[in-house]
């Protein structure tokens, strides 16, 4: 009877686990597209939640109205620069293509002399320019043929843009509910994890919160400061479209050590166009001013707030970017922060075993052996005394 009941119990458990696994897979398939937007929304909500708390508790707006204010504010903060950047990019791209086509038609497509004098690639560039200027119509026809043969990549690019905009819209819509119901959601998640792991989950969640806020502030403030300083350099160096390149610099600056590729590329372009003073000046401005922002703000804000070595944050940012895409900039450091918290907790629990000096261990072992030997001698003496007493009453 017990054997049959055990088999039925095992079968029920297996069926329950199988159904839960199938349910988990199906749920993942349904929400897979919304995972990344939800993560972005969670990051934005957590970082800006004190502002929501101000509206809800200090100003005493309702939760719905406070969440609506925050959602509209974040939408404008992201949407306005995005629309301006797309508009400027469209104008610049149209102007560049129009000017390039005009130069090809009149047979006057050229590059700076410094590029023509480059080793290895200088002569092929000269030959290509000569062929294009010799027969402009054939060159334009070749360009049209190449574009038509690669229209598929344009469709892929449009699909990526449309998917990114859809994810952005989902993130902003989810942001409203994270503001309104975020506290209850965190309580439920904390209790669920506490049921599985125990009370130690509170320390892990606190570590996640501190790391997320520090990384967002550190990366965001550093990128913003570097972009503004680079924009000042672009303006005084008379670079083309300084606003557009300031926005591009901000995006590139979110990646550690990516900013030099922005202002460095612009400095090289200015030098290639014959603007030697402006190019050298922008390069010095980038080395002496812009780069120091990255060296000062990012380590102070991130490592100072989290008590985590900056190298861990750096590896987390780059590794997360490689593994999860752009959102990995924030996921990577959080994952490593949890791992470091688990490691520190394990070390703290076993520090007496790990960090005890060898000499103390030897002394303890030696003392233990000596005590055991003394006890054996005492027992032997007691036994001998007892025998003697029995033998000689």
N, C-alpha and C positions, 0 to 999 in steps of 0.2 A: 504493500500500500504506500509506504513511504517512498519506494523507488518510483512508482507511477506518479505520485504527486511531484517528485523532484523533476521528472521528465517534463511534466506539464508546465511546471514553473519555469524551467529552462526554455521551453518552446515559447511560452508567453513573453519571456524577456527578450528572446531573439527576435520575435515578431515586432515587439515594441521598439527595439533598437533599429530594426530595418525600416519600420514606418517613419521613425524620427529622422533617419538618414535620408530617406526619400523626400520627406517634407522639407528638410534642410536644403537639399539639392534644388528642389523646385522653387523654394523661396529665393535662393541665390540666383537662379535663372531669371526670376521676375525682377528682382531689385538690382541686378548686376549693373545696369546702365546708370542707376541712381546712387551707387556707392560713392564714387568720386565727388559728385555734387554735394552729397550729404556730408562728406568729410570736410569739404571747403566751407560749407555752411556751419558745421560744428566749430571749426577753427575761428571763423569770423565771429560767431556768437560768443564763444568763450572769451576771446580777446576784448571784445567791446561790451561785454555784459555789465561792467560797472556803469556804463553810460545808460543802459536800459534800466538798471537799478535806480539810478538817479531820477529818471522820469517816472518810474513806477512808485518808488517809495518816498522820495523827497518832494517831487512836484505833485504826487498822488494822482497821476493819470491811471486809467484802467490798464490791465495787462494787454488787452487787445490794442488799445490806442498807443501805448508805449512801444509795443512790438511793431506796429505799423509805422510809427515815426522812425524807428531805427532801421527798418527794412527799406523805407523810401530813402533815408539818408545814405545808407550803404549803396543802394542802387544808383543814386546820383553821383556818389563819390567814385564809383567804378565806371558808370555809363558815360558821364560827360568826358573824361579824358579818353575813353575808348572811342567815342564818336569823333572827337576832335582829331585823334591820332589817325583813324581810318580816313577821314576827309583829307587831312594833310598828305597822308601816304598816297591816296588816289591822285591828288593834284600833282605831287612830285613825280609819281610814276608816269602819269600822262605827259607831263612836260619833258621828262627824260626820253620817253619813247618817241615823242614828236620831234624833238631835237635830233635824236639819233637817226630817224628815218630821213629827215631833211638833209643831214650831213651825207648820208649814203647816196641820196638822189643827186646831189650836186657834186659828188665825187670828192668830198673833202673830209673823210673820216680819218682822224689822226689821234695819236696819244703823245704825252710828253716825251721829249727827247731822252730823259733819264731812263724811261722804261725801254726805249729802243736800244739803249746801250747796255742793258742787263745781259750778263753772260748766259749762254745756253738758250734762253727763250727770246732774246732780243731779235735775232735774225729771223726766226719763224714769225714773230709779230710783224716785222717789216714786210715780209713776203705776203702775209695774209692781208695787210692793209693795202698793199699794191694791187693785189688781185681784186679786192672789193672796189677800190676807187677806179680801176680800169674798166670794170663792167658793172655799174651799180644795179641795173635791172636784174642781172643774173643773181647778184648777191641778195636782193630783196626777194626774188623768187625762191632762192634756197632757204631763206628765213621762213617764208610762208609754208613751204613744204615741211620744214622741220617742226613748225608749230602745229600743223595739221596732223602730223604723225605722232605728236605727243599730246594730243587733246585729252587722252585718258588721264594723264597726270593732273591736268587742270580740273577734271571732274573729281579726282581723288582729293585735290586741295579744297574744292568747294564743299565736298562731303565732310571733310575735317572741320572746316570753318562752321558749317551748319551744325554739326554735332557739338562743337565747342560752345556755340551760342545757345543751343538747347540745354546743355549742361549748366551754363551760366544762369539761364532762366530758372532751371530747377533748383540750383543752389540758392538763389535769391528768394524763391518761394518757400523753400524749406527753412530758410533763415527766420522767417516770421514765426514758425511753430517752435523753433529752438528757443527763440526769445520768450515766447509765451509759456511753453511747457517744459523749458529746459531744466528747471530745478527738480520737478517731479521725475523727469526722465533720468537725471543723474542719480536721484535717490533709488529708483528702481534698479538701475544698472549696478550701483554700489551694493545694494542688498543681494542681488542675484550673484554677483561675484563673491560677496562675503559668504554666501551659502556654499559656494564651491571651494574657495581658497581659505576663507577664515578672515579674521580681523586684520591680518597683515595687508589685505588689499587696500586698506585706507592709505597706507604709506605709498603704495604703488600709484594710486590715483592722484595723491598730492604731488608725487614726482612727475607724473604726466602733465598735470596742470601747470606746474612751475616751468617745466621744459617747454611746453607749447607756447606759453606767454613770452618767455624769454627769447625763444627762437624767432617768433613772429616779430616781436619788437626789435630784436637785434638785426635780423635780416631786413625787415621793412625800413627801420630808421637808417640803417647803413646805406641801403639802396637809394632811399630818398635823398639823403645828404650828398651822396656821390653824384646822383643825377643832377641835383641843383648846382653843385659846384662845376660839374662838367658842362651844364648849360651856360653858366657864366663864361667858361672858357670858350665854348663854341661861339657865343655872341661876340666877344672881343676879338676872336680870331677870324671873324667874318666868314664862318663856315656856312655852307648852304643848309637851309631848313633847320635852324638851331632847335626849334621847339620839337620837331619830329625826332631829331637825334637825341634830345634830352629824354623823350619818352622811351626810345630804344635803349638808351643807357640805363634807365631805371629797370627795364625788364632784364637786361643782361646782368646788372649789378645784383640781382637776386641770387645769382650763382656765385659762390665764393671765387674770388680772383678772376671774375669775368669782365670787370669794368675796364681793365687795360685794353681789351680787344675793341672796346667801343671808342674811347678817346684816342687810343693808339692808332686805330685804323683811320680815324679822321685826320690825325696829325700826318700820317703817311700820305694820305690823299692830298692834303694841302701842300706838302713838299713836292709831290709829283706834278702839281699844277703850277709850280714855280713860286708859291707863297712860302718862301723859306723862313722868314721871320715869324710868320703866324704859325707855321708848322712846328718850329722849334719851341716857340713860346707855349703852345698847347701841350707839347710833350713834357716840358719842364713843369707846367701847371699840374699835369696829371701825375707826374712822379712825386713832386714835392708836396702837393696839397691833396689831390683826390685819393691817392693810394693810402695816405696816412689815415684817412677816415676809416677805411676798412681795417687797418691795423689797430685802431683805438676803440671805436664804438663797438664793433662786433664782439671782440673778446670780453670787454668790460660788461656789456649788457647780458651776454649769454652766460659766460662762465661765472661772472660775479653773482648772478641771480640763482643759478642752478647748482653751484658748487661742483660742476662737472668739468673735467679737463677739456680745453678747447679742441684738442685733437679728436676727442670722441665726437663732439658736435660736428667738426669738419668732416670726419668720415661718415657720420650719419647723414649729413646734408648731401654729399656727393653720392654715397651709396643709395640713399633713398631716391635721389633724382634718377639714378640708373635703373633702379628696380621698379619704381612706381610712377615715373614721369614727374611732371612739375609739382604735383601734390606731395611727392616724396621728399621735397625740401623740408617739410615739416613732419612727415611720418617717420623718416629715418632717424632723426635725433630723438624722437619720443620713444621709438623701439629700443634704441641703445640706452636711453635713460632708464627704462624699465629693467633691462638686462643688468645695468650697473647697480640699480637699487637691489635687485635680487642677489647679486654677487656680494654687495656690502652687507646685506642682512645675513647671508650664509657665513661670511667671514666673522661678523660680530658674534654669531652664535657659537662658533668653533674657535674663537681666537685663543682660548686657553690651551687648546690642543695644538693649534698651528704655531703660535708665537711663543710657547714656553721654551726657555733656554735648555739646551741639551745637558748642560751641567746639572740643572735642577732635576731633570729626568734621571740622570745617572745617580745623583745623590738619593733620590727617592727610591730607585730600584735597589741601590746598594743598602740603604737603610732598611728597606723591606727584607732583603736577604739576611742582613745582620739580625734583625728582630726575629725572623723565623728561626735562624740558627740558635739564638739565645733561648728562644722558647723550647726548641728541641733539647738543648742541653739541660734546661731546668726540668723538663719532663723526664729526661733520662736519669737525672739525679734523684728525683722523687721516686722513680721506679726502683732504682738501686737501693735507696733507703728503705723502701717498703719490703724488698726482698731480704735485706739484712735483718730487719725487724722480725720477719717471719721465720728466718733461719735461726736467729739468736734471740729467742724471747727473753 
